[in-house]
Amino acid sequence: MIWMDNAFGRPRLGLIVPKAKRTAPERNRLRRRLREVWRRELQPRLPAWDLVIRARLSAYDQPFDALRAALLGFADARAPRA
């Protein structure tokens, strides 16, 4: 995950999902799962960042809860303290 401050005043998300021997429906499903965690839990609590998530091949095989835990763990470690 890569993040950088932005001048838009709200957090934004970019996704990079590997193609490697995966079908379009599999790639789209992974994108939807990552965006859902972003929409529900990360976007409301992050500062004005541009966040780019580069998924690994192993992400295809992870259950939703594991992806969620990884993203939330990142946010908890990086988010500024109030």
C-alpha positions, 0 to 999 in steps of 0.5 A: 500500500502506498499513500500520499497527501492530496489537495482534494480534501477527501481520501481517494483509492486506486487499485492494482490487481495482478492479471497472472493467470486469472480471469476477468471475473476473478479480478473484478471480484477481488476489486469489488471486495477491496472497494467494499472494505474501503467504502464501509470502513476506511474512507470515513476515517482516513485523512485526505490521502491518495491510497493505492493498494497493490494486491498480491496474487495470494489475495485471490485466495484470501477470505473476505475477513482476511482482506478486511483485517489486512486493510484495517491493520494498515489503516490503524498503523498509519492513521494519525492519532486524534 
